[in-house]
Amino acid sequence: MAVVPCGSTWVARWGGQPQLTMRASARSNLSVSSHDLSSKIKALASSGSAMFSHAPLPALYNTRLYNNSSHQRRARLVVRANSDFYSILGVSKNANKSEIKSAYRKLARNYHPDVNKEPGAEAKFKEISNAYEVLSDDEKRSIYDRYGEAGLKGAGMGTGDFSNPFDLFESFFGGMGGMGGRASQNRAMEGEDQIYNLVLNFKEAVFGVEKEIEITRLESCGTCNGSGAKPGTNPSRCSTCGGQGQVVSSARTPLGVFQQVMTCSSCNGTGEISTPCTTCSGDGRVRKSKRISLKVPAGVDGGSRLRVRSEGNAGRRGGPPGDLFVMIDVMPDPVLKREDTNIVYTCKVSYIDAILGTTTKVPTVDGPVDLKIPAGTQPGTTLVMAKKGVPFLNKTNMRGDQLVRVQVEIPKRLSGEERKLIEELSNLNKGEAVNSRR
């Protein structure tokens, strides 16, 4: 939602259904006097107002709504204050048309969403196009220089022939090899990503494994070759939205003119009307199963995510497929525990073995290994078995350690002979203690 002061009115845009809470708020303000209403509007329009704050506004920032079969963008809400068009294009206020045009061409190429996939690139591209549209027009530039963006809106000159920034781009670059305006709904659309949950046992996660998995995804329809149209028919431009895929309606309220930008219901946002393919029902894609050989690297852990490029859903109109994301879950081992790249094992030894020392077999991911328990080992002692742990992810020549925590078992019951021997040992220790004090 872009909200900017426009003389005596405000203009707002938003996608999807209008927010009822915003309507109710507008009605509730009608009860105040005209003087109070004017004061409130001025306060909201000020640069220090929360309406134009740079602090996060979760409820008013970009929002996406998805359906099950296509992650189509349905709603977009942005709140912004007036922009400095010269700063946006990186030119001085004395720049001539040639400099402005050159700056626009360079920035538009860098930030076009078909080239730049970074978050925020599309918003930046639209901002650049909006700035160029104003500064390249002598009349608009003159009004902007004197009164700012609000002056343009108040004069009814907020947009011109290039109200769609992608149309403006296309007029410069002639489509740029398939990077045409998004108003042309024939633009290729990337497919959605897919998620697959894979369960591994403890050793598979430690050493890696190759698994064959079966996924279900959307693939291009062979009947219509992905067009969505019934073979032998040609799609025509939607007369309702003029091929834009969106329709705009305006409503005048006491707070100004509000514009709604909504997905065209006649063409469902495609911009075209066609006889749908009977195989894919007009989607251009059909659901199929595919078996994929997946190589899981050594050292993965529960919660790890593997990305398999181009194995997601097929794109529309020749667009690239999405990716497959494999979410890893690891089953626990009965005796071995994992702590990052180390493996922990609790070894129980008798008090006699702890006193005298012993050698015991310890389970590891490499198999049983003999471990020497030194004489006089104290309860809670941790012994380190070097390089018997988990390989470092993507560094299989490096491994963690296995940590053996010694738990000394003290018997609760003793036989008569055992008790007698321990008492003799106790008396012997007492005697040695007395002699040491002399």
C-alpha positions as CSV (number, residue, x, y, z in Angstrom):
1,M,0.0,0.0,0.0
2,A,1.6,3.3,-1.1
3,V,0.1,6.2,0.8
4,V,1.2,9.7,-0.2
5,P,-0.3,13.2,0.5
6,C,-2.0,14.5,-2.6
7,G,-3.0,18.1,-2.0
8,S,-6.3,17.8,-0.2
9,T,-6.6,14.1,-0.8
10,W,-4.7,10.9,-0.1
11,V,-4.2,8.1,-2.5
12,A,-3.7,4.5,-1.5
13,R,-3.0,1.3,-3.4
14,W,-3.3,-2.2,-2.2
15,G,-3.6,-5.7,-3.7
16,G,-6.2,-8.4,-2.9
17,Q,-9.3,-7.7,-0.9
18,P,-9.6,-4.3,0.9
19,Q,-8.8,-4.3,4.6
20,L,-12.1,-4.0,6.5
21,T,-10.2,-2.8,9.6
22,M,-8.9,0.2,7.6
23,R,-12.4,1.0,6.4
24,A,-13.8,0.9,9.9
25,S,-11.0,3.1,11.1
26,A,-11.8,5.7,8.4
27,R,-15.5,5.7,9.3
28,S,-14.8,6.1,13.0
29,N,-12.8,9.3,12.4
30,L,-15.8,10.9,10.7
31,S,-17.2,11.8,14.1
32,V,-14.5,14.4,14.8
33,S,-14.8,18.0,13.8
34,S,-13.4,19.2,10.5
35,H,-10.7,21.2,12.4
36,D,-9.6,18.0,14.3
37,L,-9.7,15.9,11.2
38,S,-7.5,18.4,9.3
39,S,-5.0,18.4,12.2
40,K,-4.9,14.6,12.3
41,I,-4.3,14.4,8.6
42,K,-1.5,17.0,8.8
43,A,0.1,15.1,11.7
44,L,-0.1,11.8,9.8
45,A,1.4,13.4,6.6
46,S,4.3,14.9,8.5
47,S,7.8,13.3,8.0
48,G,8.0,12.4,11.7
49,S,4.6,10.6,11.7
50,A,4.5,6.9,12.4
51,M,2.8,6.6,9.0
52,F,6.2,7.4,7.4
53,S,8.4,5.8,10.0
54,H,11.2,3.5,8.9
55,A,10.5,1.2,11.8
56,P,9.1,-2.2,10.8
57,L,5.3,-2.3,10.1
58,P,4.5,-6.0,9.8
59,A,0.9,-5.5,9.0
60,L,1.6,-3.0,6.2
61,Y,4.7,-4.5,4.6
62,N,4.8,-6.8,1.5
63,T,2.4,-9.8,2.0
64,R,2.0,-12.9,-0.2
65,L,-1.0,-15.2,-0.3
66,Y,-0.7,-18.5,-2.0
67,N,-2.9,-21.2,-3.2
68,N,-2.0,-24.9,-3.4
69,S,-1.0,-25.1,-7.0
70,S,0.6,-21.8,-7.8
71,H,2.4,-19.4,-5.5
72,Q,1.0,-16.3,-7.3
73,R,1.4,-13.0,-5.7
74,R,-2.0,-11.7,-4.7
75,A,-1.4,-8.8,-2.4
76,R,1.2,-6.2,-1.9
77,L,1.2,-3.5,0.8
78,V,3.9,-0.9,1.2
79,V,3.9,2.4,3.2
80,R,6.3,5.0,2.1
81,A,7.0,8.7,2.4
82,N,8.0,11.1,-0.4
83,S,11.1,10.0,-2.3
84,D,14.0,12.0,-3.6
85,F,13.9,11.1,-7.3
86,Y,17.3,12.6,-8.0
87,S,19.0,10.5,-5.3
88,I,17.2,7.4,-6.5
89,L,18.7,7.8,-10.0
90,G,22.0,9.0,-8.5
91,V,22.1,12.3,-10.5
92,S,22.3,15.9,-9.4
93,K,19.3,18.3,-9.5
94,N,21.0,20.0,-12.5
95,A,21.3,16.8,-14.5
96,N,20.2,17.0,-18.2
97,K,17.9,14.6,-19.9
98,S,20.8,12.6,-21.4
99,E,22.3,12.1,-17.9
100,I,19.0,11.1,-16.4
101,K,18.3,8.7,-19.2
102,S,21.7,7.1,-18.9
103,A,21.4,6.7,-15.2
104,Y,18.0,5.0,-15.6
105,R,19.2,2.6,-18.2
106,K,22.1,1.4,-16.0
107,L,20.0,1.1,-12.8
108,A,17.0,-0.6,-14.6
109,R,19.3,-3.3,-16.1
110,N,20.8,-4.0,-12.7
111,Y,17.6,-4.2,-10.7
112,H,15.2,-5.8,-13.2
113,P,13.6,-8.8,-11.3
114,D,14.4,-11.1,-14.2
115,V,18.1,-10.4,-13.7
116,N,18.4,-9.6,-10.0
117,K,16.8,-12.2,-7.7
118,E,17.8,-10.4,-4.5
119,P,14.9,-9.5,-2.1
120,G,13.8,-6.0,-2.7
121,A,15.1,-5.8,-6.3
122,E,11.5,-5.5,-7.7
123,A,10.6,-2.7,-5.3
124,K,13.9,-0.9,-6.2
125,F,13.2,-1.3,-9.9
126,K,9.7,0.2,-9.6
127,E,11.2,3.1,-7.6
128,I,13.8,3.8,-10.3
129,S,11.1,3.7,-13.0
130,N,8.9,6.0,-11.1
131,A,11.7,8.5,-10.6
132,Y,12.6,8.4,-14.3
133,E,9.0,8.8,-15.4
134,V,8.9,12.1,-13.5
135,L,12.4,13.5,-14.2
136,S,12.3,12.7,-17.9
137,D,9.1,14.8,-18.4
138,D,9.8,18.6,-18.4
139,E,6.4,19.5,-17.0
140,K,6.4,16.9,-14.2
141,R,10.0,17.7,-13.3
142,S,9.2,21.4,-13.0
143,I,6.2,20.7,-10.6
144,Y,8.3,18.1,-8.7
145,D,11.2,20.6,-8.2
146,R,8.8,23.2,-6.8
147,Y,6.3,21.2,-4.8
148,G,7.7,17.7,-4.5
149,E,5.8,14.4,-5.1
150,A,2.8,15.7,-3.3
151,G,2.5,18.5,-5.9
152,L,2.5,15.9,-8.7
153,K,-0.3,14.0,-7.0
154,G,-2.3,17.1,-6.3
155,A,-2.0,18.1,-10.0
156,G,-3.3,14.6,-11.1
157,M,0.1,13.8,-12.6
158,G,1.1,10.9,-10.4
159,T,1.5,8.6,-13.4
160,G,1.9,9.0,-17.1
161,D,2.0,6.7,-20.2
162,F,4.3,4.4,-18.4
163,S,2.3,3.8,-15.2
164,N,3.6,0.2,-15.3
165,P,7.4,0.2,-14.7
166,F,7.9,-2.9,-16.8
167,D,6.3,-1.2,-19.8
168,L,8.8,1.6,-19.4
169,F,11.6,-0.9,-19.3
170,E,10.4,-2.7,-22.4
171,S,10.1,0.6,-24.3
172,F,13.9,1.1,-23.7
173,F,15.2,-2.4,-24.2
174,G,12.6,-4.0,-26.5
175,G,12.1,-7.0,-24.2
176,M,15.8,-7.5,-23.7
177,G,15.7,-11.1,-24.8
178,G,12.6,-12.2,-23.0
179,M,12.8,-9.7,-20.1
180,G,9.8,-7.8,-21.2
181,G,7.2,-6.0,-19.1
182,R,5.4,-8.1,-16.5
183,A,2.1,-6.6,-17.7
184,S,2.6,-9.0,-20.6
185,Q,1.5,-12.2,-18.9
186,N,3.3,-14.3,-21.5
187,R,6.4,-13.7,-19.4
188,A,8.0,-17.0,-18.3
189,M,7.3,-17.8,-14.6
190,E,9.6,-19.8,-12.4
191,G,8.1,-22.9,-10.9
192,E,7.5,-23.4,-7.2
193,D,10.0,-25.1,-4.8
194,Q,9.2,-28.5,-3.5
195,I,10.0,-30.0,0.0
196,Y,10.7,-33.6,0.7
197,N,11.3,-35.1,4.2
198,L,14.0,-37.7,4.5
199,V,14.7,-39.9,7.6
200,L,18.2,-41.3,8.1
201,N,19.6,-43.6,10.7
202,F,22.5,-42.5,12.9
203,K,25.3,-44.0,10.9
204,E,23.8,-42.8,7.6
205,A,23.9,-39.2,8.9
206,V,27.5,-39.6,10.1
207,F,29.0,-41.1,7.0
208,G,26.6,-40.0,4.3
209,V,24.6,-42.2,2.0
210,E,23.1,-42.3,-1.4
211,K,19.3,-42.7,-1.4
212,E,16.8,-43.1,-4.2
213,I,13.7,-41.1,-3.4
214,E,10.4,-40.7,-5.2
215,I,8.8,-37.2,-5.4
216,T,5.6,-35.9,-6.8
217,R,5.8,-32.7,-8.7
218,L,4.2,-30.6,-11.4
219,E,5.7,-31.1,-14.9
220,S,4.9,-29.4,-18.2
221,C,1.8,-30.7,-19.8
222,G,2.6,-32.7,-22.9
223,T,-0.9,-32.2,-24.4
224,C,-0.7,-28.4,-24.6
225,N,3.1,-28.1,-24.4
226,G,2.7,-26.1,-21.2
227,S,0.5,-23.3,-22.7
228,G,-2.6,-24.3,-20.8
229,A,-4.7,-23.8,-23.9
230,K,-6.6,-26.5,-25.7
231,P,-4.6,-27.7,-28.8
232,G,-5.9,-26.0,-31.9
233,T,-7.1,-22.9,-30.1
234,N,-5.3,-19.5,-29.6
235,P,-5.6,-17.5,-26.4
236,S,-6.8,-13.9,-26.7
237,R,-6.2,-10.9,-24.6
238,C,-8.5,-10.5,-21.6
239,S,-10.9,-7.7,-22.4
240,T,-11.6,-7.1,-18.7
241,C,-8.1,-6.2,-17.7
242,G,-6.6,-5.5,-21.1
243,G,-4.0,-8.2,-20.7
244,Q,-2.6,-6.7,-17.5
245,G,-3.9,-9.5,-15.2
246,Q,-5.1,-6.8,-12.7
247,V,-8.0,-4.4,-12.5
248,V,-8.1,-1.1,-10.7
249,S,-11.1,0.4,-9.1
250,S,-11.3,3.8,-7.3
251,A,-13.5,4.9,-4.4
252,R,-13.8,8.4,-3.0
253,T,-13.8,8.7,0.8
254,P,-13.7,11.6,3.3
255,L,-10.0,11.0,3.5
256,G,-9.4,11.1,-0.2
257,V,-9.4,8.7,-3.2
258,F,-8.5,5.1,-2.6
259,Q,-7.5,2.8,-5.4
260,Q,-7.9,-1.0,-5.3
261,V,-5.6,-3.1,-7.5
262,M,-7.0,-6.6,-7.6
263,T,-6.3,-9.8,-9.6
264,C,-8.6,-10.0,-12.6
265,S,-11.3,-12.5,-11.9
266,S,-12.0,-13.0,-15.6
267,C,-8.6,-14.4,-16.4
268,N,-7.3,-15.2,-12.9
269,G,-4.4,-12.9,-13.4
270,T,-3.0,-14.5,-16.6
271,G,-4.1,-11.6,-18.8
272,E,-5.4,-14.1,-21.4
273,I,-8.6,-15.9,-22.1
274,S,-8.3,-19.3,-23.7
275,T,-10.1,-22.6,-24.0
276,P,-8.4,-24.6,-21.2
277,C,-6.5,-27.8,-22.0
278,T,-8.6,-30.8,-20.9
279,T,-5.5,-32.6,-19.6
280,C,-4.1,-29.9,-17.3
281,S,-7.3,-27.9,-16.8
282,G,-5.5,-24.8,-18.1
283,D,-2.6,-24.8,-15.7
284,G,-0.1,-25.9,-18.3
285,R,1.3,-28.5,-15.8
286,V,0.3,-31.9,-14.7
287,R,1.3,-33.8,-11.5
288,K,3.7,-36.7,-12.0
289,S,6.0,-38.9,-9.9
290,K,9.8,-39.1,-10.4
291,R,12.6,-41.1,-8.8
292,I,15.7,-39.2,-7.9
293,S,19.1,-40.4,-6.8
294,L,20.1,-38.3,-3.9
295,K,23.6,-38.2,-2.4
296,V,23.5,-37.2,1.2
297,P,26.9,-35.8,2.4
298,A,28.7,-37.1,5.5
299,G,28.1,-35.1,8.6
300,V,24.5,-34.0,8.1
301,D,22.4,-33.6,11.2
302,G,18.7,-33.4,12.0
303,G,17.3,-30.1,10.7
304,S,19.8,-30.0,7.8
305,R,18.4,-28.9,4.4
306,L,19.8,-30.2,1.1
307,R,19.0,-28.2,-2.1
308,V,18.6,-30.1,-5.4
309,R,18.4,-27.5,-8.1
310,S,15.8,-27.6,-10.8
311,E,13.9,-30.6,-9.4
312,G,10.9,-28.6,-8.1
313,N,7.7,-27.8,-10.0
314,A,8.0,-26.9,-13.6
315,G,7.7,-23.3,-14.6
316,R,4.9,-21.7,-16.6
317,R,5.3,-20.6,-20.2
318,G,8.8,-22.0,-20.5
319,G,10.0,-20.6,-17.1
320,P,12.7,-22.5,-15.2
321,P,11.7,-25.1,-12.7
322,G,11.9,-24.5,-8.9
323,D,14.2,-26.4,-6.6
324,L,13.8,-29.4,-4.4
325,F,14.6,-29.0,-0.7
326,V,15.3,-32.2,1.2
327,M,14.7,-31.8,5.0
328,I,16.8,-34.2,7.0
329,D,15.6,-36.0,10.2
330,V,17.9,-38.4,12.0
331,M,16.8,-41.3,14.2
332,P,18.7,-41.6,17.5
333,D,21.1,-44.3,18.3
334,P,20.4,-46.5,21.4
335,V,23.8,-45.8,23.0
336,L,25.7,-43.1,21.1
337,K,24.7,-39.5,21.3
338,R,25.8,-36.7,19.1
339,E,27.0,-33.3,20.2
340,D,27.9,-31.3,17.1
341,T,30.8,-33.2,15.5
342,N,31.5,-35.2,18.7
343,I,29.9,-38.5,19.7
344,V,29.3,-39.1,23.4
345,Y,29.2,-42.6,25.0
346,T,28.7,-43.4,28.7
347,C,30.9,-46.2,29.9
348,K,30.0,-48.0,33.1
349,V,32.9,-49.6,35.0
350,S,33.0,-51.3,38.4
351,Y,34.7,-49.6,41.3
352,I,37.4,-52.3,41.3
353,D,38.2,-51.6,37.6
354,A,38.2,-47.8,38.3
355,I,40.7,-48.4,41.1
356,L,42.9,-50.9,39.4
357,G,42.4,-49.9,35.8
358,T,41.2,-52.1,32.9
359,T,40.6,-52.4,29.2
360,T,37.1,-52.5,27.9
361,K,35.4,-52.6,24.5
362,V,33.6,-49.4,23.5
363,P,31.1,-49.1,20.7
364,T,31.8,-46.5,18.0
365,V,30.4,-45.7,14.6
366,D,33.5,-47.5,13.2
367,G,32.7,-50.6,15.3
368,P,33.9,-51.8,18.7
369,V,37.2,-50.4,19.9
370,D,39.4,-51.3,22.9
371,L,39.6,-48.5,25.4
372,K,42.1,-48.4,28.3
373,I,40.6,-47.2,31.6
374,P,43.6,-45.9,33.6
375,A,44.0,-47.0,37.2
376,G,42.5,-44.5,39.7
377,T,39.9,-43.2,37.2
378,Q,37.5,-41.0,39.1
379,P,33.7,-41.0,38.6
380,G,32.7,-38.5,35.8
381,T,36.1,-38.6,34.1
382,T,35.9,-38.0,30.3
383,L,38.2,-40.0,28.1
384,V,38.8,-38.8,24.5
385,M,39.0,-41.2,21.5
386,A,40.5,-38.9,18.9
387,K,38.9,-38.8,15.4
388,K,36.2,-41.3,16.2
389,G,33.4,-38.7,15.9
390,V,31.4,-37.2,13.0
391,P,33.1,-36.0,9.8
392,F,33.0,-32.2,9.3
393,L,30.3,-31.3,6.7
394,N,32.0,-30.8,3.4
395,K,35.4,-31.6,5.0
396,T,35.4,-35.4,5.2
397,N,39.1,-35.5,6.0
398,M,38.4,-33.9,9.4
399,R,36.5,-35.6,12.2
400,G,35.3,-34.9,15.6
401,D,36.1,-37.1,18.6
402,Q,34.3,-39.7,20.7
403,L,34.0,-38.6,24.3
404,V,33.7,-41.5,26.8
405,R,32.2,-40.5,30.1
406,V,33.2,-42.9,32.9
407,Q,30.4,-43.9,35.3
408,V,31.8,-45.8,38.3
409,E,29.3,-48.3,39.6
410,I,29.2,-48.7,43.4
411,P,27.5,-51.9,44.6
412,K,24.6,-51.5,47.0
413,R,25.1,-55.0,48.4
414,L,28.2,-56.9,49.3
415,S,28.9,-60.5,50.1
416,G,30.4,-61.3,53.4
417,E,33.8,-62.0,51.9
418,E,33.7,-58.8,49.9
419,R,32.8,-56.8,53.0
420,K,35.5,-58.4,55.0
421,L,38.1,-57.6,52.4
422,I,37.0,-54.0,52.1
423,E,37.1,-53.5,55.8
424,E,40.6,-54.9,55.9
425,L,41.5,-52.4,53.1
426,S,39.8,-49.6,55.1
427,N,41.8,-50.5,58.3
428,L,45.0,-50.6,56.2
429,N,44.3,-47.1,54.9
430,K,43.6,-45.8,58.4
431,G,46.9,-47.3,59.6
432,E,48.8,-45.6,56.7
433,A,47.1,-42.3,57.5
434,V,48.2,-42.5,61.2
435,N,51.8,-43.3,60.2
436,S,51.9,-40.4,57.8
437,R,50.9,-38.0,60.5
438,R,53.8,-39.1,62.8
